[in-house]
Amino acid sequence: MRVETSGVKTFVIKYRANGGGRTAKQHWLVIGRFGPLTPDRARKIAKAKLGGVAAGADPASELQAKRRELTMTQLIDLYEKEGCVIQRGKRQGEPMKPRTKAYTLARLRNHVIPLLGTRRAPEINSGDIERFVTDVTAGKTAKDEKVGPRKRIIVRGGAGAARKVVRDLSAVFSFALRSEIATRNPCESAAVRKTDNRRERFLSLEEVTRLGIALDEVEAEGVNPKAVNIARLWALTGCRREEIAGLRWSEVKLDEGMLVLSDSKTGKSARPIGAAAIALLKSIKRADNSDFVFPAERGEGSYQGTKGVWAKVIRKAQLPGVNAHTLRHTIGSTATSSGEALALTGAILGHSNPRSTAIYAHVQIDPSRQAAERVSAQIAAALAGKPGSGLTAAQNATEIDAIVRSLVERLTQQGVDASEIGALVDRLVEDNPSQPNKAAA
């Protein structure tokens, strides 16, 4: 059994071809991964393979020769069975999440197989990739096909689809390189664009006000309140679409003012939330038979009916093209516009930028919660039709009092003389006469 650094366990056999002997070439042959394959079954397969070797067979060379003849369709089938793993980063070697795997394979089967499926994988070159991207962009793979009751496959193609699928195809060829099926990755040298457009759209507080009015209107019209509350939490927390739609009560820590997501895009993630989001979550009645905050109307799982309601909301608010990720950008924009530190903004959003992760890891929960409160207060005010109101003067004074008390307590613990602390507070009051006096300390 070979155990990789990622923890993946694989059964292999080692043998020398051509009858054995020290001069014979040594081969390693993968039998299969532990889990789907039990040790007893692996031993039986190994006995059969090694019996063939004793009779003069060379199963590893035969397998490599066979794989070199794979068509793109066959390669994608093999990739589905063996290659759908994270290829870079700290999660390298881990299996793709089910949703990611499903979307990836759908793009490969709907775009690559119709255009390149019969071609032998090792023969694909960079020019083929460039023509493939041009064809997908032009919509040659577009289709609208009914595949069952109330189920259709709609493939649109276009520039965005071409960028996504060429990244998927590059991962397939990287897998083919590691498996010695191909000798190069033609996507790397192809003159095609692989990065998506940078998302810069966010809502102004005036637009958030329109969004809040539209949410109130559709709620009054009798739409499912789950869809409306999901949308409100998108706006108040900056969480990703499925992080809220699939939120579980076990992940909600109202006393701590936190969402502790067990499996976000970046793994386990703690997100501070403000008072408005906490109040909204407290107002939601918990279902007896489900841990989901927004359980499905029928069957198990989480509620999936936001699409139609959201389309109605953005039409009413006259905000075409706005989606859940726009609201995530809005939280980030509001935070930075309000002067919040980038580290605190990252703590609110659970940002995935590796270079920022080290900074976020050292952010204390209390400051990040205060930042979440300040930012979500502005969003909540705008949703309620009061753009720009933000925190009241009383809330500001309360926050400043808390900061002063914390500072005095820390200085006292460090042995600073009380008279020196008093002099420091006096100087602060003199410099900022609008701030609380030293009686707060």
N, C-alpha and C positions, 0 to 999 in steps of 0.2 A: 504494500500500500504506500503510495506517495502522498505526503501531506504538504500542501503548498503553504506559503506564508499567509495567504488569505483564509486558511482553514479548510479549503476544499480537499477532499480525500478521494483519491483515484486508485483503482486496482490496475496494476501493470504486470507484464511478464518480461523477463530478460532472457535472451537466448543468442546463440551464435549460429549463423546460417551455414549452408553448404556442408552439413554433416558435423559441424562443430570444430573444435581444435583452436589453438591459440592464434592461428593466422586468420581464422574466419572473422568476418565483420560481426561486431556485437550489435544487436537490435533491441530496442525497447518497443513494446506494443501495448497500447492502452486497451484494457478490457472494458472499463466503464467506471462510472462514479459511484461511490458508496452512497447508499440511500435507495435509489432505484434498484441498485444491484446489491444483493446480500453477499456476505463472505462465502457461504456455501455454494451459491450459484457461480460466483467468480472463480472458485477453485475448480469447478466442473468445466467451465469454459477454458481455463488455463490448461487443464489436463488435455483437453481436446486439441488446443492449439499446439502445445508442446509435442503431442503425439504426431501431428502433421510435420513439425520441424524435424523430428527423428526420421521421418520418411522422406526428407529432402525438400519439404515446402519452406517458403519464406513469407509468412503471413504479413509482416510489416511492409516489405517491398511490394507485395501484391496489393495491399491496401493503398499505399502511396500512389502506385500506378493507376489504380482504379479511381482514386480521388482526383488525379490530374485530368481525368476525362469528364469530370462533373460539369453539367450545364449550370447556368445561373439559377434555374429553377431548383435543381438538385442541391446546389450550394446553399440556397436560402432555406431549404428544408433541413439541411444539416446544421445551419446556423441556428435555426429554431431549437433544435435538440441539444446542441452543445455550446453554442457561442453567445447566447443572450446573457452576457455578464457585463458588469461595469468595467471599463477598460482603463480608466485613469482615476487619480485621486485617492483619498484615504479609504474609499469603499471598493477599491480595485479587487476584482475577483468575485464580488458578491453578485448574486443573481439580480437581474433587472426586476423592478417592481411589476406586478401583473399588468397594471394599466399601461406602463411604459412599454412593456414587451408587446402588448396587444396593438398599440398604436404603431410601434416600429414595424412589426410584421405586416400590418395592414398596408402601410405605405409601400413596403417592399413588394408585396403581392399585387397591389393595385397599379403600381407604376413600373417597377423593374421587370417583372415577369412578362407583361404584355409587350414590352419593347426589346428586352434582352434575354428573355427566358430560355430560348433555344440555343443561345450562343454558349460555347465552351468558356468556362470561367477564366482559364489561364490565357485565353486569346484576347480578352477585352483590353483595349489600350486607352490612352488619355483622350484620343479623338472620339472614340465611342462614347466616353463619358460626357464630353462636351455636346455631342449630338443628342444624347439622351436628355440632358438638362434643357436643351433648346426645345425638344419635343414636349417635355412635361410642361414647360413654361407656356408653350403654344396651346396646351389643352388637349393633346393627342390621346391622353389616357383618361380624359373625362368620361364619366358615365353616370347614369341614373338607373339602377337595376333593382327590381323587386325580387327579394329572395325568400319571402315568407309572409305570413299574415302580419300586417302592420310593421313590416321590416323592409328597409331599402338600403342599398349601398349607393351612396352618392359620392362620387369622386370628381373634384372640380379642376385639379391641376393648377397651373399658374406659377408665378415666380416664387411665392412663399413655399408652396409644396415642393418645388424643385430644390430649393435650398435645404429643406428638411430631409428629403429622401436621398440627396447626394451625401449628406452626413451619415445617414444610415448605411448607405452602400459602401462608404469608406470603412465603416466598422466591420462590415461583412468581409471586405477584402483584407483587413487587418487580421481577422480570424483565419482567413484562407492562408495568409502568410505564415502565421504561427503553426498552422496544421500542415504546411508544406504542400498545399493544393495549388497555390499560385506563387510566383516568384517576385511579384511587385504589386503595389497598390496604385492602380491607375488614377484614382481620385486625387491623390496627393499632387500629381504633376499636371492635372487637368486645369485649364484656365476657366474655372467656374467659381461663382461666388458661393461660399458655404455659410456665411454669417447672416443672421436676420437683421432687419432694420431695427435700430435702437428705438425703444419705446420712450417717448418724451411727453405723451399726453397725460395731463392731470387736470383736475377740476379746480377752478377758483372757488372761493367760499360762496360767491353768488350762484355759481352753478350747483354747488352742494345744496344750497337752499332750494333751488328748483327741483333737485332730485328728492329732497325730503318732502316737498309738497306733492310730488307725483306718487311717492310711496304712500302717503296718507290717503290720497285720492283712490288708488287702486285697492287699498285696504278697505276703504269705505264702500267700494263697489262689491266687496264680498269675495275677493280672491283668497287663496289659501294663505293664512297668516304666516305659515312657515316660510314661504318664499319671501315675504316682506321682511321678516325678522332676519333671515339669512342675509339679505341685501343690506340691511341696517348694520349688521355686525361686520360685513365686508368694509363698510365705510368707517366704522368706529375703531376697528382693530388693525386694519391693514393686512389681515391674514389672506392667504391665497384662497382661491375659490373652494377647493375641496377641503381645505383645512377647517372651514366653517360648515360647509354642507355636510361633511362627514364627522363633525365634532361629537365627541362622547362625553357624557357626564363625568366619567372617570378622569377626563383630562381638564375639567373645569375646577379651579381652586379659587372659589369666590372669596374666602376669608383672606387669602394671600393676594388677591387681585391678579391672578395669573391664569394663563392657559398653558398647560404642560402637554404639548403635542407629542404623542408617542412615536409617530412615524410621518414626519413632514418631508418635504423635498430634500432637506439637509439632515435627515435623521431626527432624533429626539430633540425637541426645541421648546424652551420656556419663553413665553411671550407675556410681558406685562400689559394689563389693560386698564382703561380708565373707569371712572365711576359710572359714566353713561352706559358702557357695555356691561358692567356688573349689574346695574339696575335692570337692563333689558333681559339678561340671562336669569335673574331672579324672578322676573315676571312670567317666565315660560314654565308651564306645568310639565313635570316629568312623567313620561309614559311608564306604565307599570311593567310592560313586557319588553322594554328595549333600553339599552344604555345610550342610544343616540339622542342627542339634544333635539334633532329634527328627524324622527323616524319616518320610514316610508309609510304611505297611506295603506298599502297592501303588502303583505309578506314581510320578510326581514330586510335589513339594510337601512340606508339613510334616504332621506327625501331627495328626489331627483327632478322636481317639477319647477325649478327656478327659471328655465329657459323662456317659456312662454310669458310668464309674469314679468321677467326682466325686460323683454322686448316691448311690452306694453308700457312699462315705467319709463324707459328712455325715449319712447315716442312722446309721451305726455310731457316729459321734462325737456324735450327738444335737445337731446344729447346724443346724436347719432354716433355709433362706433364706440361708445363707452361700455366697458365691461368691468368685471370684478378686479382685474389687474390694474385698470385705470384708477380704481379707488385705492389700491395698494400704493400706487405712485402718488396719489393725493395725500395720503398720510405722510409719506416721506417728504414731499414738497412742503407741506404745512409745517412739519417738524423743523426742517432746515430754515424755512422762511421765518420761523419764530425764534431762531437763534439757538435751537437745540444742538448739542454736540453730535458729530457724526456717530460717535460710539453709542450714544443713547438712542439715536435714530435706528442704528443697526440692531440694538437690543429689542426695540419695539417690533421691527419687521422680521427678526430672525434671519438677517441677511446671510447669503451664502458665499459672498466673496471671500476666498481663502485668505487674502492678505489682510482683510478686516477682522477675520474670525479671532485672531489672537487678541485684538483690542477688545472685542465684544466679550471674550471669555473672562476679562477682568472687571467688567462693569458690575457694580453692586446692584442687587435687586431693588433696593429702596430708591436710588436716583433714577433708575430706568422706569420704575413705576411712576415716579413724579413726572418724568418726561411724558410718559404715556397719558397721564392725567391731563397735563397742560395741552397736549396736542388734541386728544379726543374731545376735550371740552370745547375747543373751537369748532371741530367737526359736528359735535352734538348740537351746539348752538345754531350752526348753519342749517342742519337737518330740521331743527325746530322753527326755522324761519327767522333766525336772529343772527345773520352773518356779521362777523367781526366783533361780536360781544366778548368772546373768549372768557377769561376769568374775571370775576368782579374784583373791586378794590379790596373787599373783605377777604376774598380768597387769597389775593396776593399778600395781604398783611398776615394772614394765618400762615402762609407758606414761609414768609420771611421770619416770623416768630419762631417757627420750627427750626429753621436753619440756625438762628442765633442761639436757641436753646441747645441744639446739638453741638455747636461750636464751643459754647461755654462748658458744657459737660465734658467734652473731650479735653479741653485745656486743663480743667480741674483734675481729671484723671491723670494727666501728664505732670501734675505737680506745679502748675503755674500759679503764682500768688494771686489771691482774689483781687487785690488792689490793682495789679497789672491788667487783669481781665476787665475790671471796671473802667480803667483808663482807655483800653482798646475799644470798648463799646461806646464810650463817650466820643472818641474820635470818629467812629463810624456814624454816629448820630449827627455830629457837626458837619461831616462831609455830605450826609444825605438826610436833611432835615425832615423829609417826607416819610422816612422809615420809622419803625417802632422805636420807642425809647428804651433805655436800658432796664426799665422795670420788667420788660418781657423776659429778661434773663434772671 
